[in-house]
Amino acid sequence: MFVLYLLGNLYIFIRGRQAIRKHPKGVRILVATLFFFFSLSFFFSFALDRFALPRRLALFLESVGNSWLLFTLYMVLALAVMDLLRLVRVRIPFAFYTSLALTLGILGYGHYHYNNPNTQEINIVINKFFNKPDRPLRVVGISDVHLGYETNKERLADYVRRINALEPDLILIAGDLIDHNLTPVKAQRMQDELSQLKAPLGVFMVPGNHDYFAHIDEVADFLKRTPVTLLRDSIVTLSNGLQIVGRDDRRNRDRAEVSDLVQQTDSSKPILLLDHQPYDLDKAVAAGVDLQLSGHTHHGQVWPLNYLTDYLFELSYGYEKRGDTHFYVSSGLSLWGPPYRIGTDSEMVLFLIDY
């Protein structure tokens, strides 16, 4: 990925230098300096964990670095189209500037789309009895919040407001609550916002790979200050009879098998499985899981990477039923890296569960 990133920036630099070759020397030097700063900022963003930078500076560096990653992708695609058209003798006036305008327009749309998450409503019928109100049980499922510099306290407050507005009986978090660094999470006291989540049956979470990047033991200690219960190869039976099986992330090579966890449950009662990464779905079917919620894929986050996740995962996004087992793979409420959604959605899921 790093090699492709560098090659892409070299391509943009060469085409950009051609576009401004008639500009004054001072302008060309300034543009080149800014270009190299922006292109290298992606690498700077990886070093943030090692330095206690002021929050505003850290957020600026991470935002620029992440945004430039996506800028590189779409600028390269736009320039490549322009060059292919030129090969067939179709010339687009001001090709570089046209590519730049298209790229910035796409990024503007993607940022707006990211800031307005969707709510998916899924009706689930489980042929097992459990206690519920005189209506379907309301379960809100989210994943991949990635709290940190980009998904800050203000954005988290908005997410909490949206979740509570759905009046959930139960809240499930399918991993990657933390991005890769607890420093900004603690500095902004995000436990205060998480403590505003309201669900009478509780809030339950399993780890994701990014929670491990942030040091899972420290994440577990942080969650003790919130109403979020972390499940790592453990099971909880709710007062209404629902059983939540929380599987540890694949980063733990010694994690339990789904079948071993489910054997510890009552098969006559509903079994809900949280497993961050959606692999080996047929094992959940064989074990008798009623509903599995996963995340991790982000559905590629931006086009055309959704085609890659569709190739890599047997179910990279959305709802599917196999036998008596319902699956939902969320594209994530927030995201990793660039704060843009292009061709995919930020979302939360409202499961309406009945029998």
C-alpha positions in Angstrom: 0.0 0.0 0.0 2.8 2.4 0.8 4.5 1.8 -2.5 1.3 2.4 -4.4 0.7 5.5 -2.4 4.1 6.9 -3.2 3.8 6.0 -6.9 0.4 7.7 -7.0 1.8 10.9 -5.5 4.7 10.8 -7.9 2.2 10.6 -10.8 0.1 13.5 -9.4 3.3 15.5 -8.9 4.5 15.0 -12.5 1.2 15.9 -14.0 0.8 18.9 -11.7 4.3 20.2 -12.5 3.3 20.0 -16.2 0.2 22.0 -15.5 1.9 24.8 -13.7 5.1 24.9 -15.7 4.3 28.5 -17.0 3.6 29.9 -13.6 6.3 32.1 -11.8 9.1 30.1 -10.1 8.0 31.3 -6.7 4.5 29.8 -7.2 5.9 26.5 -8.4 8.2 26.2 -5.4 5.3 27.0 -3.0 3.0 24.5 -4.7 5.8 21.8 -4.6 6.5 22.5 -0.9 2.8 22.2 0.0 2.4 19.1 -2.1 5.3 17.3 -0.3 4.0 18.3 3.1 0.5 17.0 2.3 1.8 13.8 0.8 4.1 13.1 3.7 1.5 14.0 6.3 0.0 10.5 5.8 3.2 9.1 7.3 3.3 11.7 10.0 -0.2 10.6 11.2 1.1 7.1 12.0 3.6 8.6 14.5 1.1 10.5 16.5 0.9 7.8 19.2 4.6 8.4 20.1 4.2 12.1 20.8 2.1 14.1 23.3 1.0 16.7 20.8 -1.6 19.3 21.4 -5.0 18.0 20.5 -5.6 20.6 17.7 -2.3 19.9 16.1 -2.7 16.1 16.3 -6.2 16.3 14.9 -4.9 18.6 12.0 -2.1 16.2 11.1 -4.3 13.1 11.2 -7.1 14.8 9.2 -4.7 16.0 6.6 -2.9 12.7 6.3 -6.1 10.7 6.1 -7.7 13.0 3.6 -4.7 13.1 1.4 -4.8 9.3 1.2 -8.2 9.5 -0.4 -7.3 12.5 -2.4 -4.5 10.5 -3.9 -6.8 7.6 -4.9 -9.4 9.8 -6.7 -6.9 12.2 -8.2 -5.0 9.3 -9.7 -8.2 7.8 -11.1 -9.3 11.1 -12.6 -5.9 11.8 -14.1 -5.7 8.3 -15.5 -9.1 8.8 -17.3 -7.9 12.0 -18.7 -4.7 10.4 -20.0 -6.6 7.5 -21.5 -8.9 9.9 -23.3 -5.9 11.7 -24.7 -4.6 8.5 -26.1 -7.8 8.1 -28.2 -7.4 11.8 -29.2 -10.1 13.1 -26.9 -8.7 16.2 -25.2 -10.3 17.6 -22.1 -9.3 21.3 -21.6 -7.3 21.9 -18.4 -7.2 18.2 -17.7 -5.3 18.6 -14.4 -7.5 21.3 -13.0 -10.6 19.4 -14.2 -9.3 16.3 -12.3 -8.7 18.4 -9.3 -12.2 19.9 -9.3 -13.8 16.5 -9.7 -11.7 15.1 -6.9 -12.5 17.9 -4.5 -16.2 17.6 -5.4 -16.2 13.9 -4.7 -14.5 14.4 -1.3 -17.0 17.2 -0.4 -19.9 14.8 -1.1 -18.2 12.0 0.8 -17.6 14.1 3.9 -21.2 15.3 3.9 -22.5 11.7 3.5 -20.2 10.5 6.4 -21.7 13.2 8.7 -25.2 11.9 8.1 -25.4 8.2 9.1 -28.3 6.1 8.1 -30.5 3.9 10.3 -31.2 0.4 8.9 -34.3 -1.3 10.3 -34.3 -5.1 10.2 -37.2 -7.3 11.3 -36.0 -10.6 12.9 -38.3 -13.5 13.8 -36.7 -16.1 16.2 -38.7 -19.2 16.8 -37.8 -19.3 20.5 -39.7 -17.8 23.4 -38.3 -14.9 25.4 -39.9 -12.2 27.6 -40.6 -9.0 25.7 -42.9 -6.0 25.8 -46.2 -6.0 23.8 -44.1 -5.2 20.7 -40.9 -6.4 19.1 -37.7 -6.1 21.1 -35.7 -3.0 20.0 -32.0 -3.8 19.7 -29.6 -1.2 18.3 -26.5 -2.7 16.8 -23.4 -0.6 15.9 -19.8 -1.3 15.1 -16.6 0.4 14.1 -17.0 3.7 16.0 -13.2 4.3 16.1 -13.2 6.8 18.9 -10.0 9.0 18.7 -8.9 12.2 17.1 -11.3 12.2 14.2 -14.3 10.6 15.9 -14.1 13.1 18.8 -16.3 13.8 21.8 -18.6 16.0 19.9 -19.2 13.4 17.2 -19.7 10.7 19.9 -22.3 12.9 21.6 -24.2 13.1 18.3 -24.0 9.3 17.9 -25.3 8.8 21.5 -28.2 11.1 20.8 -29.1 9.2 17.6 -28.9 5.9 19.4 -31.0 7.0 22.4 -33.6 8.5 20.0 -34.3 4.9 18.8 -35.4 4.0 22.3 -33.4 0.7 22.4 -34.1 -2.1 24.9 -30.6 -3.4 24.3 -27.4 -1.9 22.6 -24.8 -4.2 21.0 -21.4 -3.0 19.8 -19.6 -5.3 17.4 -16.0 -4.2 18.0 -13.6 -1.4 17.2 -15.1 1.1 19.6 -11.6 2.6 19.9 -9.5 3.6 16.9 -5.9 2.8 17.8 -5.0 5.1 20.6 -6.7 5.7 24.0 -4.9 9.0 24.6 -7.4 11.3 22.8 -10.3 9.2 24.2 -9.2 9.8 27.8 -8.1 13.4 27.2 -11.7 14.2 26.0 -13.3 12.2 28.8 -15.4 10.3 26.3 -16.5 8.0 29.1 -18.9 10.8 30.0 -20.7 10.5 26.7 -20.7 6.7 26.7 -22.3 6.9 30.1 -25.3 8.6 28.5 -26.3 5.5 26.5 -29.7 4.3 27.7 -30.9 0.8 27.3 -32.7 -1.1 30.2 -31.3 -4.5 29.2 -27.7 -3.1 29.0 -24.9 -2.2 26.6 -22.6 -5.0 25.5 -19.5 -5.1 23.3 -16.8 -7.4 21.9 -13.3 -6.3 21.0 -12.2 -5.6 17.4 -8.7 -5.5 16.0 -8.4 -1.8 16.6 -9.3 -2.2 20.3 -6.3 -4.5 20.4 -4.1 -1.9 18.6 -5.1 0.4 21.4 -4.0 -2.2 24.0 -7.0 -4.3 24.9 -6.2 -4.5 28.6 -6.2 -0.7 28.8 -9.4 -0.6 26.8 -11.0 -3.0 29.2 -9.9 -0.8 32.1 -11.3 2.3 30.4 -14.7 0.6 29.8 -15.1 0.0 33.5 -15.9 3.7 33.8 -18.8 3.3 31.4 -22.0 1.2 31.3 -20.5 -0.8 28.4 -19.9 -4.5 29.4 -17.0 -6.0 27.5 -17.4 -9.7 26.5 -14.3 -11.7 25.6 -15.2 -15.3 25.0 -17.9 -14.9 27.5 -21.7 -15.2 27.7 -24.3 -13.2 29.5 -28.0 -14.2 30.0 -30.4 -11.2 30.2 -33.4 -11.0 32.5 -35.7 -11.6 29.5 -34.0 -14.9 28.5 -31.8 -13.6 25.7 -28.3 -14.9 25.7 -25.5 -12.8 24.3 -22.3 -14.7 23.2 -19.4 -12.3 22.9 -16.4 -13.7 21.0 -13.0 -12.3 21.3 -11.3 -10.9 18.2 -9.2 -12.8 15.8 -6.2 -10.9 17.1 -6.4 -13.4 20.0 -5.1 -16.6 18.4 -6.3 -18.6 21.3 -9.9 -17.4 21.3 -12.7 -19.9 21.8 -14.5 -21.6 18.9 -18.1 -20.5 18.3 -19.3 -24.1 19.0 -17.5 -24.2 22.4 -19.1 -21.0 23.4 -22.6 -21.9 22.3 -22.4 -25.2 24.1 -22.5 -23.2 27.3 -25.9 -21.7 26.5 -29.5 -22.9 26.7 -30.5 -23.9 23.1 -34.2 -23.3 23.9 -33.5 -19.6 24.4 -32.4 -17.0 21.7 -28.7 -16.9 21.1 -27.2 -13.6 19.8 -23.5 -13.8 18.8 -21.2 -10.7 18.6 -18.1 -11.5 16.5 -16.2 -8.5 15.0 -14.8 -10.1 11.9 -17.3 -12.0 9.7 -15.4 -15.2 8.9 -16.7 -18.8 8.9 -20.3 -17.9 9.0 -21.4 -21.5 8.5 -19.9 -22.3 11.9 -22.5 -20.0 13.5 -25.3 -21.8 11.6 -24.0 -25.2 12.7 -23.7 -24.1 16.3 -27.4 -22.9 16.4 -26.8 -19.1 16.6 -30.0 -17.2 16.0 -28.5 -13.8 15.2 -24.9 -12.8 14.5 -23.8 -9.2 14.4 -20.4 -8.3 12.9 -18.6 -5.3 11.5 -14.9 -4.8 10.5 -15.3 -4.5 6.7 -16.7 -0.9 6.6 -18.0 -2.3 3.2 -14.8 -0.9 1.8 -15.6 2.6 3.2 -15.1 4.2 -0.3 -15.7 3.2 -3.8 -14.2 1.1 -5.4 -12.8 -0.6 -2.3 -16.3 -2.1 -1.7 -15.5 -4.5 -4.5 -12.4 -5.7 -2.6 -14.4 -6.4 0.6 -17.1 -8.2 -1.4 -14.3 -10.4 -2.8 -12.5 -11.0 0.6 -15.6 -11.7 2.8 -18.4 -14.2 2.1 -20.7 -11.4 3.5 -19.1 -8.0 3.5 -22.2 -6.0 4.2 -25.9 -6.2 5.0 -28.4 -8.9 6.0 -28.5 -12.6 5.1 -30.3 -15.6 6.5 -28.8 -19.1 6.4 -31.1 -21.8 7.7 -32.4 -20.5 11.0 -29.5 -18.1 11.5 -29.8 -14.4 10.8 -26.6 -12.4 9.9 -25.9 -8.7 9.7 -22.6 -7.2 8.8 -22.6 -3.5 9.5 -20.6 -1.0 7.4 -19.9 0.8 10.6 -21.2 3.9 12.4 -17.9 5.8 12.0 -14.8 4.7 10.2 -11.0 4.4 10.1 -8.8 7.0 8.5 -10.3 9.4 5.9 -13.6 11.0 7.1 -15.5 10.2 3.9 -18.2 7.8 2.8 -18.3 7.4 -1.0 -20.5 4.6 -2.3 -21.1 3.2 1.2 -23.0 4.3 4.3 -22.2 5.1 7.9 -25.0 3.4 9.8 -26.6 2.0 12.9 -29.0 -0.9 12.8 -32.3 -1.3 14.6 -33.3 -4.9 15.0 -36.9 -5.5 15.7 -36.9 -9.0 17.2 -40.0 -11.0 17.7 -41.0 -14.7 18.0 
